Amino acid sequence: MAAIVSLLLLCVCSCFISVYNAQATISLVPALYIFGDSTVDGGNKLPSGTPYGIDLNTTAPIRWTNGETIADFVAIFLGLPLVPPYIDMSQAGISRMGVNYAFAGCGIMPQTGQNGWSLDGQIEKFNSTLRNNLTKMFSDPDLLQHLKHSIFLFSFGINDYIQLYLPKNSGTLTKLSPDAFAQFLQNELSVGLTTLYGWGARKFLVNNIWPLGCTPWYTNASDPLAICCNETINQLVRPYSNKLPVMLKELQSKLSGAVFSHSNDFEFVVDLKEHPTNYGNMRVLQLLLERKFLLLKLPPFSFHDFQSNILLFFIFFGVQG
């Protein structure tokens, strides 16, 4: 069994997939193209040091977690290999089964994180793959079929809130209402999805964002022993969660043949926090968490704390959205 981070990331992304160990014996889709931040970064920006990658039993680049990412679990379920990062052109340049464009710390907006790796930057990198690589691998009719049946996975938004909206005095965007900021981000996301549709993409999986107020870098900001969610933060990010399925439904009605799915991370994590025993043997998860804390030389963390701060797994390796 994978360690706690990988296990729970799988749950968050794959609430529509009921069996963790299920893996297709043949590929269910031609390819998986991945866009996003550290939740799905497959090697474009590498972390350093333990405990990153300690449970990743493969030669694949280290992820921003102990093992696999959300995108890796999706690839496994679909019967695909782990997708090579765009930065490794020796593999990405010849891959027929997808490319990973995600980059830790980036966001939907160009000013979030690293220059050139925002949503627009990653889409432009896919365009480069399309023009310089895929057109040489496939005939025009075959390429259309390849794109039509491939999965395009998106996992963005967390860093836009962390960097552009939640900090005090971080810019004019903080003056927007929570609804307006969520709409602002999703307008940009909608443009990106529509651009890919215009190039032939038809099947999209879009991750929602989780309740940031339940993560320890907010709950513990003023009290290291705090075990309660910061509901003020949660209410600031909730509009994004509420609006995303509506936006995707509207896009699907406008773009003929497109199919949009989303993972409801926000409500899933709220339920996970409130009803942890519904999600398996919590004693096992407690032991896994304690092992990670020993490796990190962090203070003891009780099982009660773990239940209250169930989202700790997202960031106890450092705040790297």
C-alpha positions in Angstrom: 0.0 0.0 0.0 1.3 3.4 -0.9 2.0 5.8 2.0 -0.5 8.3 3.3 0.1 11.1 0.8 -0.2 9.0 -2.3 -3.2 7.1 -0.9 -5.2 10.2 -0.1 -4.2 12.1 -3.2 -5.6 9.1 -5.1 -8.9 9.5 -3.2 -9.1 13.2 -3.9 -8.6 12.9 -7.6 -10.3 9.6 -8.2 -13.5 9.8 -6.2 -15.1 8.6 -9.4 -12.9 5.5 -9.3 -13.9 3.0 -6.7 -11.0 0.6 -6.6 -7.4 1.8 -5.8 -5.6 -1.3 -7.2 -7.7 -1.4 -10.5 -5.4 -1.0 -13.5 -6.3 -1.6 -17.1 -4.5 -4.5 -18.7 -4.6 -2.5 -21.9 -4.7 1.3 -22.4 -8.2 2.7 -22.1 -7.2 5.9 -23.9 -4.3 6.7 -26.3 -2.6 9.3 -24.1 -2.8 11.5 -21.0 -1.8 15.2 -21.3 -1.2 16.9 -17.9 -1.4 20.6 -17.0 -1.1 22.0 -13.5 1.0 22.6 -10.4 2.8 20.4 -7.9 -0.2 18.3 -7.4 0.5 16.7 -10.8 4.1 17.8 -11.6 5.9 14.8 -13.0 9.5 16.2 -13.1 9.5 19.6 -14.7 10.5 21.2 -11.3 12.3 18.7 -9.1 12.1 18.9 -5.2 15.2 17.9 -3.2 15.8 15.9 -0.1 13.8 13.4 2.0 11.0 12.6 2.2 10.2 13.5 -1.4 10.0 10.3 -3.5 10.7 7.8 -0.8 7.8 5.6 -1.8 8.2 6.1 -5.6 9.4 2.7 -6.6 10.3 3.6 -10.1 13.0 5.4 -12.1 10.6 8.2 -12.8 11.6 11.7 -11.6 10.8 12.5 -7.9 7.4 14.2 -7.4 6.3 16.8 -4.8 5.1 14.0 -2.6 6.4 10.8 -1.1 5.2 8.7 -4.0 2.8 9.1 -7.0 0.7 12.1 -7.8 -2.9 12.4 -8.7 -2.0 12.3 -12.4 0.1 9.1 -11.9 -2.8 7.3 -10.3 -5.0 8.3 -13.3 -2.4 7.1 -15.7 -2.1 3.8 -13.8 -5.9 3.3 -13.8 -6.0 4.0 -17.6 -3.3 1.4 -18.3 -0.7 4.1 -19.3 2.9 4.4 -18.2 3.8 7.4 -16.0 3.9 10.3 -18.4 7.3 11.9 -19.1 7.8 15.6 -18.1 8.0 18.1 -21.0 11.5 19.2 -19.8 12.9 15.8 -20.7 12.6 16.0 -24.5 14.5 12.8 -25.0 11.3 11.1 -23.7 8.6 13.7 -24.1 9.6 14.4 -27.7 8.9 10.8 -28.7 6.0 10.0 -26.4 2.8 8.8 -28.0 1.1 8.3 -24.7 1.2 11.8 -23.4 3.4 14.5 -21.8 3.3 16.2 -18.4 3.5 20.0 -18.6 2.8 20.7 -14.9 5.1 22.8 -12.9 5.2 23.2 -9.1 4.3 26.6 -7.8 2.5 27.8 -10.9 -1.1 28.8 -11.4 -3.8 29.9 -13.8 -2.6 33.5 -13.9 0.8 34.3 -15.6 1.9 36.2 -12.4 1.5 33.2 -10.3 4.7 31.2 -9.8 7.3 30.6 -12.5 7.4 32.7 -15.7 6.5 30.5 -18.8 4.8 27.7 -16.8 1.4 29.2 -16.1 -1.7 27.9 -17.7 -1.0 29.8 -20.9 2.7 28.8 -20.9 1.8 25.1 -20.5 -0.8 25.2 -23.3 1.8 26.8 -25.5 4.2 24.0 -24.7 1.5 21.5 -25.7 1.2 23.4 -29.0 4.9 23.0 -29.5 4.5 19.2 -28.9 1.6 19.2 -31.3 3.4 21.0 -34.1 6.9 19.6 -33.7 6.3 16.1 -32.5 2.8 14.7 -32.9 2.4 15.8 -36.5 5.4 13.8 -37.3 4.2 10.7 -35.5 0.6 10.6 -36.8 -1.1 11.2 -40.1 -3.7 14.0 -40.0 -6.7 11.6 -39.6 -4.9 9.5 -37.0 -3.8 12.6 -35.1 -7.4 13.9 -34.9 -8.4 10.5 -33.4 -5.5 10.5 -31.0 -6.5 13.9 -29.6 -10.2 13.2 -29.6 -9.8 10.1 -27.4 -6.9 11.3 -25.2 -7.5 12.7 -21.7 -6.5 16.3 -20.8 -6.0 16.6 -17.1 -5.9 20.0 -15.3 -5.0 20.7 -11.7 -4.7 24.5 -11.1 -5.9 27.2 -8.8 -4.4 26.6 -5.3 -1.4 28.9 -6.0 -3.5 31.7 -7.4 -5.2 31.9 -4.1 -2.1 31.4 -2.0 -0.1 34.0 -3.9 -2.5 36.5 -5.4 -5.6 36.6 -3.2 -5.2 35.4 0.4 -2.1 37.4 1.4 -2.7 40.9 2.6 -1.5 43.7 0.3 -0.7 41.2 -2.5 -2.2 43.4 -5.2 -5.4 44.8 -6.7 -6.9 41.3 -7.1 -7.5 41.1 -3.3 -10.0 43.9 -3.7 -12.3 41.5 -5.6 -15.1 39.7 -3.8 -14.6 35.9 -3.4 -17.2 35.3 -6.2 -15.5 37.8 -8.5 -12.0 36.3 -8.0 -13.3 32.8 -8.6 -15.0 33.9 -11.7 -11.9 35.8 -12.8 -9.8 32.6 -12.5 -12.4 30.4 -14.2 -12.7 32.8 -17.1 -9.0 32.3 -17.8 -9.3 28.6 -17.3 -12.2 28.5 -19.8 -10.2 30.3 -22.4 -7.4 27.7 -22.0 -9.8 24.7 -22.3 -11.4 26.2 -25.3 -8.0 26.7 -27.0 -7.2 23.1 -26.5 -10.6 22.1 -27.9 -9.8 24.1 -31.0 -6.7 22.0 -31.5 -8.6 18.7 -31.2 -8.9 17.9 -27.5 -12.3 16.5 -26.4 -12.0 14.8 -23.1 -11.2 16.9 -20.0 -10.7 16.1 -16.4 -10.5 19.2 -14.2 -9.5 19.0 -10.5 -11.3 21.3 -8.1 -9.4 22.9 -5.2 -9.6 21.7 -1.6 -10.5 23.8 1.5 -7.3 25.7 2.1 -8.5 26.7 5.6 -8.1 23.1 6.8 -4.4 22.9 5.8 -1.9 23.4 8.6 -0.1 26.4 7.1 -3.3 28.3 7.7 -4.7 26.6 10.8 -1.3 26.7 12.5 -0.3 30.2 11.4 -1.0 31.7 14.8 -1.2 28.6 17.0 1.1 25.6 16.3 -1.3 23.4 18.2 -4.4 24.6 16.4 -6.6 21.7 15.2 -9.6 23.6 13.8 -10.1 24.7 10.2 -9.9 28.4 9.4 -13.4 28.8 8.0 -12.7 32.4 7.0 -10.2 31.1 4.5 -12.5 28.2 3.4 -15.3 30.7 2.6 -13.0 32.7 0.5 -12.1 29.7 -1.7 -15.5 27.9 -1.7 -16.9 30.0 -4.6 -14.3 28.5 -6.9 -15.4 25.0 -5.9 -19.1 25.9 -6.4 -18.6 27.6 -9.7 -16.3 25.1 -11.4 -18.9 22.4 -12.3 -21.3 25.2 -13.5 -18.6 26.6 -15.8 -17.7 23.2 -17.2 -21.3 22.4 -17.9 -21.7 25.6 -19.8 -18.5 24.9 -21.8 -19.8 21.4 -22.6 -23.0 22.8 -24.0 -21.1 25.2 -26.2 -18.3 22.9 -27.5 -19.8 20.1 -29.6 -18.4 16.7 -28.7 -16.5 17.9 -25.6 -16.8 16.0 -22.4 -15.8 17.7 -19.1 -15.5 15.9 -15.7 -14.4 17.4 -12.4 -13.3 16.0 -9.1 -15.1 17.6 -6.2 -12.1 17.9 -4.0 -13.6 20.5 -1.7 -16.6 18.5 -0.5 -14.7 15.3 -0.5 -12.1 16.7 1.9 -14.7 18.2 4.1 -16.4 14.8 4.4 -13.0 13.1 4.9 -12.3 15.5 7.8 -15.7 15.1 9.4 -16.1 11.3 8.8 -12.5 9.9 8.7 -13.5 6.4 9.6 -15.6 6.1 6.5 -12.4 6.1 4.5 -10.6 3.0 5.9 -8.4 1.9 8.7 -7.4 5.2 10.4 -4.9 3.4 12.7 -2.9 2.5 9.6 -3.0 6.1 8.4 -1.9 7.2 11.9 1.2 5.0 11.8 2.1 6.2 8.3 1.8 9.8 9.4 3.9 9.2 12.5 6.6 7.6 10.4 6.8 10.7 8.1 7.0 13.0 11.2 9.9 11.0 12.6 11.7 11.4 9.2 11.0 15.1 9.2 12.0 15.5 12.9 8.8 17.3 13.6 7.0 17.5 17.0 4.8 14.5 17.9 1.4 14.6 16.3 -1.5 12.8 18.0 -4.2 10.8 16.2 -6.7 13.4 17.4 -4.7 16.1 15.7 -4.5 14.0 12.6 -8.3 13.6 12.5 -8.8 17.3 12.9 -6.1 18.3 10.4 -6.8 15.6 7.9 -5.4 17.7 5.1 -2.0 17.8 6.5 -0.9 15.3 3.9 -1.1 17.9 1.3 1.7 20.1 2.7 3.7 18.4 5.4 6.5 18.2 2.9 6.5 22.0 2.5 4.1 24.5 0.9 4.6 23.7 -2.8 1.3 24.1 -4.6 
